[in-house]
Amino acid sequence: LERYMQDEGALRGEEALQGEWNKINVGPPEVPRQHDGSSCGVFACAYADCLSAGRQPSGFAQQNMMAIRRSMRHFLERCRM
């Protein structure tokens, strides 16, 4: 979220959104963290998938995003609504 807000601030010329932020982590420490500005939805879906299947949500990381995206695409392509 910080990266997204900083990028948006830069695009809009909002200096208040840029620079260093004070951070407070409120989730469990084992929750995987994204390290880019574009994988938040994939992280949220992967986390929800782990919880719904009864698996620990620590089994994926940033380097797994392309594989998780492909898996999500295949799942959605097989779905019939």
PyMOL Python script that loads the backbone (N, CA, C, O; Angstrom):
from pymol import cmd

cmd.read_pdbstr("""\
ATOM      1  N   LEU A   1       0.827  -1.184   0.000  1.00  0.00           N
ATOM      2  CA  LEU A   1       0.000   0.000   0.000  1.00  0.00           C
ATOM      3  C   LEU A   1       0.874   1.250   0.000  1.00  0.00           C
ATOM      4  O   LEU A   1       0.584   2.229  -0.688  1.00  0.00           O
ATOM      5  N   GLU A   2       1.959   1.196   0.793  1.00  0.00           N
ATOM      6  CA  GLU A   2       2.864   2.345   0.839  1.00  0.00           C
ATOM      7  C   GLU A   2       3.418   2.661  -0.546  1.00  0.00           C
ATOM      8  O   GLU A   2       3.413   3.811  -0.985  1.00  0.00           O
ATOM      9  N   ARG A   3       3.892   1.624  -1.220  1.00  0.00           N
ATOM     10  CA  ARG A   3       4.479   1.823  -2.554  1.00  0.00           C
ATOM     11  C   ARG A   3       3.441   2.383  -3.521  1.00  0.00           C
ATOM     12  O   ARG A   3       3.733   3.304  -4.283  1.00  0.00           O
ATOM     13  N   TYR A   4       2.246   1.837  -3.491  1.00  0.00           N
ATOM     14  CA  TYR A   4       1.170   2.327  -4.361  1.00  0.00           C
ATOM     15  C   TYR A   4       0.884   3.798  -4.077  1.00  0.00           C
ATOM     16  O   TYR A   4       0.790   4.604  -5.003  1.00  0.00           O
ATOM     17  N   MET A   5       0.745   4.150  -2.792  1.00  0.00           N
ATOM     18  CA  MET A   5       0.445   5.537  -2.431  1.00  0.00           C
ATOM     19  C   MET A   5       1.586   6.475  -2.828  1.00  0.00           C
ATOM     20  O   MET A   5       1.340   7.596  -3.275  1.00  0.00           O
ATOM     21  N   GLN A   6       2.826   6.025  -2.670  1.00  0.00           N
ATOM     22  CA  GLN A   6       3.953   6.846  -3.079  1.00  0.00           C
ATOM     23  C   GLN A   6       3.968   7.054  -4.588  1.00  0.00           C
ATOM     24  O   GLN A   6       4.220   8.161  -5.066  1.00  0.00           O
ATOM     25  N   ASP A   7       3.697   5.980  -5.341  1.00  0.00           N
ATOM     26  CA  ASP A   7       3.635   6.096  -6.801  1.00  0.00           C
ATOM     27  C   ASP A   7       2.524   7.036  -7.232  1.00  0.00           C
ATOM     28  O   ASP A   7       2.722   7.876  -8.109  1.00  0.00           O
ATOM     29  N   GLU A   8       1.358   6.897  -6.619  1.00  0.00           N
ATOM     30  CA  GLU A   8       0.238   7.792  -6.934  1.00  0.00           C
ATOM     31  C   GLU A   8       0.568   9.234  -6.556  1.00  0.00           C
ATOM     32  O   GLU A   8       0.240  10.165  -7.291  1.00  0.00           O
ATOM     33  N   GLY A   9       1.212   9.410  -5.418  1.00  0.00           N
ATOM     34  CA  GLY A   9       1.611  10.749  -4.997  1.00  0.00           C
ATOM     35  C   GLY A   9       2.568  11.391  -5.981  1.00  0.00           C
ATOM     36  O   GLY A   9       2.463  12.579  -6.286  1.00  0.00           O
ATOM     37  N   ALA A  10       3.511  10.588  -6.479  1.00  0.00           N
ATOM     38  CA  ALA A  10       4.469  11.099  -7.464  1.00  0.00           C
ATOM     39  C   ALA A  10       3.761  11.511  -8.747  1.00  0.00           C
ATOM     40  O   ALA A  10       4.076  12.550  -9.328  1.00  0.00           O
ATOM     41  N   LEU A  11       2.804  10.698  -9.189  1.00  0.00           N
ATOM     42  CA  LEU A  11       2.052  11.029 -10.405  1.00  0.00           C
ATOM     43  C   LEU A  11       1.235  12.301 -10.245  1.00  0.00           C
ATOM     44  O   LEU A  11       1.075  13.068 -11.195  1.00  0.00           O
ATOM     45  N   ARG A  12       0.725  12.521  -9.059  1.00  0.00           N
ATOM     46  CA  ARG A  12      -0.162  13.663  -8.811  1.00  0.00           C
ATOM     47  C   ARG A  12       0.564  14.867  -8.203  1.00  0.00           C
ATOM     48  O   ARG A  12      -0.051  15.904  -7.951  1.00  0.00           O
ATOM     49  N   GLY A  13       1.868  14.728  -7.969  1.00  0.00           N
ATOM     50  CA  GLY A  13       2.631  15.830  -7.393  1.00  0.00           C
ATOM     51  C   GLY A  13       2.333  16.092  -5.927  1.00  0.00           C
ATOM     52  O   GLY A  13       2.513  17.212  -5.447  1.00  0.00           O
ATOM     53  N   GLU A  14       1.875  15.061  -5.204  1.00  0.00           N
ATOM     54  CA  GLU A  14       1.561  15.186  -3.778  1.00  0.00           C
ATOM     55  C   GLU A  14       2.786  14.792  -2.959  1.00  0.00           C
ATOM     56  O   GLU A  14       3.049  13.606  -2.763  1.00  0.00           O
ATOM     57  N   GLU A  15       3.527  15.776  -2.484  1.00  0.00           N
ATOM     58  CA  GLU A  15       4.751  15.491  -1.732  1.00  0.00           C
ATOM     59  C   GLU A  15       4.475  14.806  -0.404  1.00  0.00           C
ATOM     60  O   GLU A  15       5.324  14.063   0.087  1.00  0.00           O
ATOM     61  N   ALA A  16       3.311  15.035   0.190  1.00  0.00           N
ATOM     62  CA  ALA A  16       2.990  14.443   1.491  1.00  0.00           C
ATOM     63  C   ALA A  16       2.938  12.920   1.430  1.00  0.00           C
ATOM     64  O   ALA A  16       3.146  12.260   2.448  1.00  0.00           O
ATOM     65  N   LEU A  17       2.666  12.350   0.259  1.00  0.00           N
ATOM     66  CA  LEU A  17       2.576  10.892   0.132  1.00  0.00           C
ATOM     67  C   LEU A  17       3.924  10.252  -0.160  1.00  0.00           C
ATOM     68  O   LEU A  17       4.050   9.029  -0.103  1.00  0.00           O
ATOM     69  N   GLN A  18       4.918  11.047  -0.469  1.00  0.00           N
ATOM     70  CA  GLN A  18       6.228  10.521  -0.829  1.00  0.00           C
ATOM     71  C   GLN A  18       7.157  10.521   0.386  1.00  0.00           C
ATOM     72  O   GLN A  18       6.842  11.124   1.412  1.00  0.00           O
ATOM     73  N   GLY A  19       8.284   9.853   0.270  1.00  0.00           N
ATOM     74  CA  GLY A  19       9.246   9.810   1.366  1.00  0.00           C
ATOM     75  C   GLY A  19       9.037   8.621   2.289  1.00  0.00           C
ATOM     76  O   GLY A  19       8.263   7.712   1.987  1.00  0.00           O
ATOM     77  N   GLU A  20       9.730   8.639   3.408  1.00  0.00           N
ATOM     78  CA  GLU A  20       9.688   7.533   4.373  1.00  0.00           C
ATOM     79  C   GLU A  20       8.407   7.576   5.201  1.00  0.00           C
ATOM     80  O   GLU A  20       7.960   8.650   5.603  1.00  0.00           O
ATOM     81  N   TRP A  21       7.823   6.421   5.451  1.00  0.00           N
ATOM     82  CA  TRP A  21       6.592   6.301   6.234  1.00  0.00           C
ATOM     83  C   TRP A  21       6.898   5.601   7.553  1.00  0.00           C
ATOM     84  O   TRP A  21       7.799   4.765   7.621  1.00  0.00           O
ATOM     85  N   ASN A  22       6.160   5.937   8.588  1.00  0.00           N
ATOM     86  CA  ASN A  22       6.192   5.169   9.830  1.00  0.00           C
ATOM     87  C   ASN A  22       5.271   3.975   9.651  1.00  0.00           C
ATOM     88  O   ASN A  22       4.136   4.130   9.200  1.00  0.00           O
ATOM     89  N   LYS A  23       5.748   2.785   9.998  1.00  0.00           N
ATOM     90  CA  LYS A  23       4.964   1.570   9.757  1.00  0.00           C
ATOM     91  C   LYS A  23       4.656   0.854  11.059  1.00  0.00           C
ATOM     92  O   LYS A  23       5.479   0.812  11.974  1.00  0.00           O
ATOM     93  N   ILE A  24       3.462   0.296  11.124  1.00  0.00           N
ATOM     94  CA  ILE A  24       3.055  -0.541  12.240  1.00  0.00           C
ATOM     95  C   ILE A  24       2.493  -1.827  11.637  1.00  0.00           C
ATOM     96  O   ILE A  24       1.495  -1.789  10.916  1.00  0.00           O
ATOM     97  N   ASN A  25       3.125  -2.961  11.926  1.00  0.00           N
ATOM     98  CA  ASN A  25       2.628  -4.247  11.438  1.00  0.00           C
ATOM     99  C   ASN A  25       1.578  -4.758  12.411  1.00  0.00           C
ATOM    100  O   ASN A  25       1.828  -4.860  13.612  1.00  0.00           O
ATOM    101  N   VAL A  26       0.396  -5.081  11.881  1.00  0.00           N
ATOM    102  CA  VAL A  26      -0.689  -5.531  12.741  1.00  0.00           C
ATOM    103  C   VAL A  26      -1.090  -6.981  12.488  1.00  0.00           C
ATOM    104  O   VAL A  26      -1.992  -7.495  13.150  1.00  0.00           O
ATOM    105  N   GLY A  27      -0.439  -7.636  11.552  1.00  0.00           N
ATOM    106  CA  GLY A  27      -0.778  -9.022  11.259  1.00  0.00           C
ATOM    107  C   GLY A  27       0.203  -9.973  11.923  1.00  0.00           C
ATOM    108  O   GLY A  27       1.223  -9.545  12.462  1.00  0.00           O
ATOM    109  N   PRO A  28      -0.103 -11.251  11.884  1.00  0.00           N
ATOM    110  CA  PRO A  28       0.838 -12.240  12.417  1.00  0.00           C
ATOM    111  C   PRO A  28       2.156 -12.169  11.652  1.00  0.00           C
ATOM    112  O   PRO A  28       2.141 -11.886  10.455  1.00  0.00           O
ATOM    113  N   PRO A  29       3.282 -12.413  12.292  1.00  0.00           N
ATOM    114  CA  PRO A  29       4.575 -12.264  11.618  1.00  0.00           C
ATOM    115  C   PRO A  29       4.805 -13.261  10.488  1.00  0.00           C
ATOM    116  O   PRO A  29       5.640 -13.011   9.619  1.00  0.00           O
ATOM    117  N   GLU A  30       4.088 -14.385  10.477  1.00  0.00           N
ATOM    118  CA  GLU A  30       4.317 -15.394   9.435  1.00  0.00           C
ATOM    119  C   GLU A  30       3.565 -15.117   8.137  1.00  0.00           C
ATOM    120  O   GLU A  30       3.675 -15.894   7.189  1.00  0.00           O
ATOM    121  N   VAL A  31       2.813 -14.036   8.076  1.00  0.00           N
ATOM    122  CA  VAL A  31       2.079 -13.693   6.856  1.00  0.00           C
ATOM    123  C   VAL A  31       3.068 -13.207   5.803  1.00  0.00           C
ATOM    124  O   VAL A  31       3.832 -12.280   6.071  1.00  0.00           O
ATOM    125  N   PRO A  32       3.075 -13.809   4.605  1.00  0.00           N
ATOM    126  CA  PRO A  32       3.991 -13.369   3.554  1.00  0.00           C
ATOM    127  C   PRO A  32       3.754 -11.902   3.195  1.00  0.00           C
ATOM    128  O   PRO A  32       2.622 -11.419   3.230  1.00  0.00           O
ATOM    129  N   ARG A  33       4.824 -11.207   2.855  1.00  0.00           N
ATOM    130  CA  ARG A  33       4.770  -9.795   2.504  1.00  0.00           C
ATOM    131  C   ARG A  33       5.183  -9.606   1.047  1.00  0.00           C
ATOM    132  O   ARG A  33       6.124 -10.237   0.565  1.00  0.00           O
ATOM    133  N   GLN A  34       4.477  -8.744   0.371  1.00  0.00           N
ATOM    134  CA  GLN A  34       4.858  -8.428  -1.002  1.00  0.00           C
ATOM    135  C   GLN A  34       5.995  -7.419  -1.003  1.00  0.00           C
ATOM    136  O   GLN A  34       6.156  -6.638  -0.066  1.00  0.00           O
ATOM    137  N   HIS A  35       6.781  -7.451  -2.074  1.00  0.00           N
ATOM    138  CA  HIS A  35       7.922  -6.550  -2.190  1.00  0.00           C
ATOM    139  C   HIS A  35       7.861  -5.743  -3.478  1.00  0.00           C
ATOM    140  O   HIS A  35       8.876  -5.227  -3.944  1.00  0.00           O
ATOM    141  N   ASP A  36       6.679  -5.638  -4.044  1.00  0.00           N
ATOM    142  CA  ASP A  36       6.502  -4.803  -5.226  1.00  0.00           C
ATOM    143  C   ASP A  36       5.200  -4.023  -5.077  1.00  0.00           C
ATOM    144  O   ASP A  36       4.519  -4.135  -4.058  1.00  0.00           O
ATOM    145  N   GLY A  37       4.860  -3.249  -6.073  1.00  0.00           N
ATOM    146  CA  GLY A  37       3.655  -2.434  -5.973  1.00  0.00           C
ATOM    147  C   GLY A  37       2.476  -2.983  -6.746  1.00  0.00           C
ATOM    148  O   GLY A  37       1.497  -2.268  -6.962  1.00  0.00           O
ATOM    149  N   SER A  38       2.546  -4.253  -7.176  1.00  0.00           N
ATOM    150  CA  SER A  38       1.478  -4.746  -8.040  1.00  0.00           C
ATOM    151  C   SER A  38       0.974  -6.150  -7.718  1.00  0.00           C
ATOM    152  O   SER A  38       0.163  -6.686  -8.473  1.00  0.00           O
ATOM    153  N   SER A  39       1.414  -6.750  -6.650  1.00  0.00           N
ATOM    154  CA  SER A  39       1.004  -8.129  -6.351  1.00  0.00           C
ATOM    155  C   SER A  39       0.048  -8.243  -5.172  1.00  0.00           C
ATOM    156  O   SER A  39      -0.195  -9.351  -4.694  1.00  0.00           O
ATOM    157  N   CYS A  40      -0.501  -7.130  -4.688  1.00  0.00           N
ATOM    158  CA  CYS A  40      -1.323  -7.197  -3.474  1.00  0.00           C
ATOM    159  C   CYS A  40      -2.542  -8.094  -3.663  1.00  0.00           C
ATOM    160  O   CYS A  40      -2.896  -8.839  -2.750  1.00  0.00           O
ATOM    161  N   GLY A  41      -3.181  -8.041  -4.808  1.00  0.00           N
ATOM    162  CA  GLY A  41      -4.347  -8.888  -5.053  1.00  0.00           C
ATOM    163  C   GLY A  41      -3.989 -10.359  -5.095  1.00  0.00           C
ATOM    164  O   GLY A  41      -4.736 -11.200  -4.597  1.00  0.00           O
ATOM    165  N   VAL A  42      -2.846 -10.670  -5.689  1.00  0.00           N
ATOM    166  CA  VAL A  42      -2.388 -12.059  -5.761  1.00  0.00           C
ATOM    167  C   VAL A  42      -2.060 -12.561  -4.354  1.00  0.00           C
ATOM    168  O   VAL A  42      -2.402 -13.689  -4.000  1.00  0.00           O
ATOM    169  N   PHE A  43      -1.398 -11.722  -3.554  1.00  0.00           N
ATOM    170  CA  PHE A  43      -1.109 -12.100  -2.173  1.00  0.00           C
ATOM    171  C   PHE A  43      -2.400 -12.337  -1.392  1.00  0.00           C
ATOM    172  O   PHE A  43      -2.506 -13.308  -0.643  1.00  0.00           O
ATOM    173  N   ALA A  44      -3.372 -11.457  -1.565  1.00  0.00           N
ATOM    174  CA  ALA A  44      -4.638 -11.607  -0.838  1.00  0.00           C
ATOM    175  C   ALA A  44      -5.346 -12.900  -1.242  1.00  0.00           C
ATOM    176  O   ALA A  44      -5.855 -13.620  -0.383  1.00  0.00           O
ATOM    177  N   CYS A  45      -5.380 -13.199  -2.541  1.00  0.00           N
ATOM    178  CA  CYS A  45      -6.026 -14.431  -3.009  1.00  0.00           C
ATOM    179  C   CYS A  45      -5.275 -15.674  -2.532  1.00  0.00           C
ATOM    180  O   CYS A  45      -5.895 -16.651  -2.111  1.00  0.00           O
ATOM    181  N   ALA A  46      -3.942 -15.641  -2.597  1.00  0.00           N
ATOM    182  CA  ALA A  46      -3.147 -16.791  -2.150  1.00  0.00           C
ATOM    183  C   ALA A  46      -3.324 -17.013  -0.651  1.00  0.00           C
ATOM    184  O   ALA A  46      -3.412 -18.154  -0.195  1.00  0.00           O
ATOM    185  N   TYR A  47      -3.376 -15.934   0.106  1.00  0.00           N
ATOM    186  CA  TYR A  47      -3.581 -16.032   1.553  1.00  0.00           C
ATOM    187  C   TYR A  47      -4.958 -16.621   1.856  1.00  0.00           C
ATOM    188  O   TYR A  47      -5.082 -17.520   2.688  1.00  0.00           O
ATOM    189  N   ALA A  48      -5.984 -16.119   1.185  1.00  0.00           N
ATOM    190  CA  ALA A  48      -7.348 -16.634   1.385  1.00  0.00           C
ATOM    191  C   ALA A  48      -7.441 -18.104   0.977  1.00  0.00           C
ATOM    192  O   ALA A  48      -8.123 -18.886   1.639  1.00  0.00           O
ATOM    193  N   ASP A  49      -6.767 -18.480  -0.098  1.00  0.00           N
ATOM    194  CA  ASP A  49      -6.764 -19.872  -0.547  1.00  0.00           C
ATOM    195  C   ASP A  49      -6.154 -20.770   0.519  1.00  0.00           C
ATOM    196  O   ASP A  49      -6.692 -21.838   0.810  1.00  0.00           O
ATOM    197  N   CYS A  50      -5.042 -20.351   1.101  1.00  0.00           N
ATOM    198  CA  CYS A  50      -4.405 -21.134   2.167  1.00  0.00           C
ATOM    199  C   CYS A  50      -5.342 -21.291   3.361  1.00  0.00           C
ATOM    200  O   CYS A  50      -5.514 -22.394   3.881  1.00  0.00           O
ATOM    201  N   LEU A  51      -5.944 -20.192   3.790  1.00  0.00           N
ATOM    202  CA  LEU A  51      -6.842 -20.258   4.944  1.00  0.00           C
ATOM    203  C   LEU A  51      -8.038 -21.158   4.676  1.00  0.00           C
ATOM    204  O   LEU A  51      -8.428 -21.943   5.541  1.00  0.00           O
ATOM    205  N   SER A  52      -8.626 -21.055   3.487  1.00  0.00           N
ATOM    206  CA  SER A  52      -9.826 -21.852   3.181  1.00  0.00           C
ATOM    207  C   SER A  52      -9.511 -23.337   3.056  1.00  0.00           C
ATOM    208  O   SER A  52     -10.385 -24.180   3.259  1.00  0.00           O
ATOM    209  N   ALA A  53      -8.247 -23.664   2.717  1.00  0.00           N
ATOM    210  CA  ALA A  53      -7.848 -25.067   2.581  1.00  0.00           C
ATOM    211  C   ALA A  53      -7.223 -25.613   3.861  1.00  0.00           C
ATOM    212  O   ALA A  53      -6.813 -26.772   3.906  1.00  0.00           O
ATOM    213  N   GLY A  54      -7.149 -24.780   4.906  1.00  0.00           N
ATOM    214  CA  GLY A  54      -6.581 -25.232   6.172  1.00  0.00           C
ATOM    215  C   GLY A  54      -5.070 -25.332   6.168  1.00  0.00           C
ATOM    216  O   GLY A  54      -4.497 -26.017   7.015  1.00  0.00           O
ATOM    217  N   ARG A  55      -4.399 -24.648   5.214  1.00  0.00           N
ATOM    218  CA  ARG A  55      -2.937 -24.662   5.142  1.00  0.00           C
ATOM    219  C   ARG A  55      -2.377 -23.409   5.812  1.00  0.00           C
ATOM    220  O   ARG A  55      -3.056 -22.389   5.923  1.00  0.00           O
ATOM    221  N   GLN A  56      -1.144 -23.507   6.250  1.00  0.00           N
ATOM    222  CA  GLN A  56      -0.461 -22.342   6.809  1.00  0.00           C
ATOM    223  C   GLN A  56      -0.199 -21.338   5.682  1.00  0.00           C
ATOM    224  O   GLN A  56       0.236 -21.730   4.599  1.00  0.00           O
ATOM    225  N   PRO A  57      -0.456 -20.065   5.921  1.00  0.00           N
ATOM    226  CA  PRO A  57      -0.275 -19.068   4.862  1.00  0.00           C
ATOM    227  C   PRO A  57       1.172 -18.636   4.669  1.00  0.00           C
ATOM    228  O   PRO A  57       1.419 -17.601   4.050  1.00  0.00           O
ATOM    229  N   SER A  58       2.123 -19.389   5.175  1.00  0.00           N
ATOM    230  CA  SER A  58       3.526 -19.009   5.025  1.00  0.00           C
ATOM    231  C   SER A  58       4.201 -19.765   3.890  1.00  0.00           C
ATOM    232  O   SER A  58       5.424 -19.711   3.759  1.00  0.00           O
ATOM    233  N   GLY A  59       3.438 -20.462   3.074  1.00  0.00           N
ATOM    234  CA  GLY A  59       4.013 -21.305   2.033  1.00  0.00           C
ATOM    235  C   GLY A  59       4.225 -20.634   0.698  1.00  0.00           C
ATOM    236  O   GLY A  59       4.473 -21.328  -0.287  1.00  0.00           O
ATOM    237  N   PHE A  60       4.142 -19.314   0.613  1.00  0.00           N
ATOM    238  CA  PHE A  60       4.401 -18.621  -0.644  1.00  0.00           C
ATOM    239  C   PHE A  60       5.108 -17.305  -0.358  1.00  0.00           C
ATOM    240  O   PHE A  60       5.067 -16.788   0.759  1.00  0.00           O
ATOM    241  N   ALA A  61       5.758 -16.774  -1.391  1.00  0.00           N
ATOM    242  CA  ALA A  61       6.520 -15.536  -1.245  1.00  0.00           C
ATOM    243  C   ALA A  61       6.512 -14.781  -2.570  1.00  0.00           C
ATOM    244  O   ALA A  61       5.933 -15.238  -3.555  1.00  0.00           O
ATOM    245  N   GLN A  62       7.151 -13.641  -2.578  1.00  0.00           N
ATOM    246  CA  GLN A  62       7.184 -12.791  -3.767  1.00  0.00           C
ATOM    247  C   GLN A  62       7.670 -13.555  -4.996  1.00  0.00           C
ATOM    248  O   GLN A  62       7.124 -13.384  -6.086  1.00  0.00           O
ATOM    249  N   GLN A  63       8.685 -14.389  -4.830  1.00  0.00           N
ATOM    250  CA  GLN A  63       9.233 -15.102  -5.986  1.00  0.00           C
ATOM    251  C   GLN A  63       8.264 -16.124  -6.573  1.00  0.00           C
ATOM    252  O   GLN A  63       8.509 -16.642  -7.662  1.00  0.00           O
ATOM    253  N   ASN A  64       7.163 -16.426  -5.872  1.00  0.00           N
ATOM    254  CA  ASN A  64       6.163 -17.374  -6.377  1.00  0.00           C
ATOM    255  C   ASN A  64       5.030 -16.698  -7.146  1.00  0.00           C
ATOM    256  O   ASN A  64       4.132 -17.386  -7.629  1.00  0.00           O
ATOM    257  N   MET A  65       5.048 -15.394  -7.270  1.00  0.00           N
ATOM    258  CA  MET A  65       3.893 -14.669  -7.823  1.00  0.00           C
ATOM    259  C   MET A  65       3.551 -15.069  -9.252  1.00  0.00           C
ATOM    260  O   MET A  65       2.372 -15.222  -9.570  1.00  0.00           O
ATOM    261  N   MET A  66       4.534 -15.244 -10.118  1.00  0.00           N
ATOM    262  CA  MET A  66       4.220 -15.619 -11.508  1.00  0.00           C
ATOM    263  C   MET A  66       3.538 -16.983 -11.556  1.00  0.00           C
ATOM    264  O   MET A  66       2.571 -17.163 -12.296  1.00  0.00           O
ATOM    265  N   ALA A  67       4.029 -17.940 -10.780  1.00  0.00           N
ATOM    266  CA  ALA A  67       3.419 -19.270 -10.758  1.00  0.00           C
ATOM    267  C   ALA A  67       2.011 -19.201 -10.180  1.00  0.00           C
ATOM    268  O   ALA A  67       1.106 -19.870 -10.680  1.00  0.00           O
ATOM    269  N   ILE A  68       1.815 -18.408  -9.141  1.00  0.00           N
ATOM    270  CA  ILE A  68       0.482 -18.271  -8.544  1.00  0.00           C
ATOM    271  C   ILE A  68      -0.465 -17.590  -9.526  1.00  0.00           C
ATOM    272  O   ILE A  68      -1.626 -17.986  -9.633  1.00  0.00           O
ATOM    273  N   ARG A  69       0.011 -16.569 -10.246  1.00  0.00           N
ATOM    274  CA  ARG A  69      -0.819 -15.902 -11.267  1.00  0.00           C
ATOM    275  C   ARG A  69      -1.255 -16.904 -12.343  1.00  0.00           C
ATOM    276  O   ARG A  69      -2.420 -16.926 -12.739  1.00  0.00           O
ATOM    277  N   ARG A  70      -0.309 -17.736 -12.813  1.00  0.00           N
ATOM    278  CA  ARG A  70      -0.650 -18.749 -13.823  1.00  0.00           C
ATOM    279  C   ARG A  70      -1.683 -19.733 -13.281  1.00  0.00           C
ATOM    280  O   ARG A  70      -2.634 -20.090 -13.977  1.00  0.00           O
ATOM    281  N   SER A  71      -1.491 -20.170 -12.035  1.00  0.00           N
ATOM    282  CA  SER A  71      -2.432 -21.102 -11.412  1.00  0.00           C
ATOM    283  C   SER A  71      -3.823 -20.480 -11.298  1.00  0.00           C
ATOM    284  O   SER A  71      -4.825 -21.143 -11.566  1.00  0.00           O
ATOM    285  N   MET A  72      -3.884 -19.216 -10.903  1.00  0.00           N
ATOM    286  CA  MET A  72      -5.171 -18.524 -10.794  1.00  0.00           C
ATOM    287  C   MET A  72      -5.837 -18.417 -12.169  1.00  0.00           C
ATOM    288  O   MET A  72      -7.045 -18.620 -12.298  1.00  0.00           O
ATOM    289  N   ARG A  73      -5.042 -18.096 -13.191  1.00  0.00           N
ATOM    290  CA  ARG A  73      -5.596 -17.985 -14.551  1.00  0.00           C
ATOM    291  C   ARG A  73      -6.179 -19.322 -15.010  1.00  0.00           C
ATOM    292  O   ARG A  73      -7.285 -19.369 -15.549  1.00  0.00           O
ATOM    293  N   HIS A  74      -5.433 -20.410 -14.795  1.00  0.00           N
ATOM    294  CA  HIS A  74      -5.932 -21.733 -15.196  1.00  0.00           C
ATOM    295  C   HIS A  74      -7.204 -22.089 -14.439  1.00  0.00           C
ATOM    296  O   HIS A  74      -8.137 -22.642 -15.022  1.00  0.00           O
ATOM    297  N   PHE A  75      -7.249 -21.780 -13.158  1.00  0.00           N
ATOM    298  CA  PHE A  75      -8.447 -22.042 -12.359  1.00  0.00           C
ATOM    299  C   PHE A  75      -9.637 -21.270 -12.924  1.00  0.00           C
ATOM    300  O   PHE A  75     -10.719 -21.835 -13.090  1.00  0.00           O
ATOM    301  N   LEU A  76      -9.448 -20.001 -13.216  1.00  0.00           N
ATOM    302  CA  LEU A  76     -10.541 -19.172 -13.742  1.00  0.00           C
ATOM    303  C   LEU A  76     -10.972 -19.610 -15.136  1.00  0.00           C
ATOM    304  O   LEU A  76     -12.154 -19.540 -15.473  1.00  0.00           O
ATOM    305  N   GLU A  77     -10.020 -20.061 -15.946  1.00  0.00           N
ATOM    306  CA  GLU A  77     -10.373 -20.525 -17.298  1.00  0.00           C
ATOM    307  C   GLU A  77     -11.196 -21.815 -17.245  1.00  0.00           C
ATOM    308  O   GLU A  77     -12.041 -22.038 -18.112  1.00  0.00           O
ATOM    309  N   ARG A  78     -10.964 -22.659 -16.248  1.00  0.00           N
ATOM    310  CA  ARG A  78     -11.727 -23.909 -16.130  1.00  0.00           C
ATOM    311  C   ARG A  78     -13.084 -23.701 -15.501  1.00  0.00           C
ATOM    312  O   ARG A  78     -13.964 -24.553 -15.628  1.00  0.00           O
ATOM    313  N   CYS A  79     -13.265 -22.600 -14.835  1.00  0.00           N
ATOM    314  CA  CYS A  79     -14.543 -22.317 -14.144  1.00  0.00           C
ATOM    315  C   CYS A  79     -15.641 -22.033 -15.162  1.00  0.00           C
ATOM    316  O   CYS A  79     -15.422 -21.312 -16.135  1.00  0.00           O
ATOM    317  N   ARG A  80     -16.781 -22.583 -14.943  1.00  0.00           N
ATOM    318  CA  ARG A  80     -17.949 -22.297 -15.785  1.00  0.00           C
ATOM    319  C   ARG A  80     -18.993 -21.657 -14.913  1.00  0.00           C
ATOM    320  O   ARG A  80     -19.436 -22.249 -13.929  1.00  0.00           O
ATOM    321  N   MET A  81     -19.390 -20.458 -15.263  1.00  0.00           N
ATOM    322  CA  MET A  81     -20.397 -19.760 -14.466  1.00  0.00           C
ATOM    323  C   MET A  81     -21.719 -19.740 -15.176  1.00  0.00           C
ATOM    324  O   MET A  81     -22.691 -19.193 -14.655  1.00  0.00           O
TER     325      MET A  81
END
""", "prot")
cmd.dss("prot")
cmd.show_as("cartoon", "prot")
cmd.util.cbc("prot")
cmd.orient("prot")
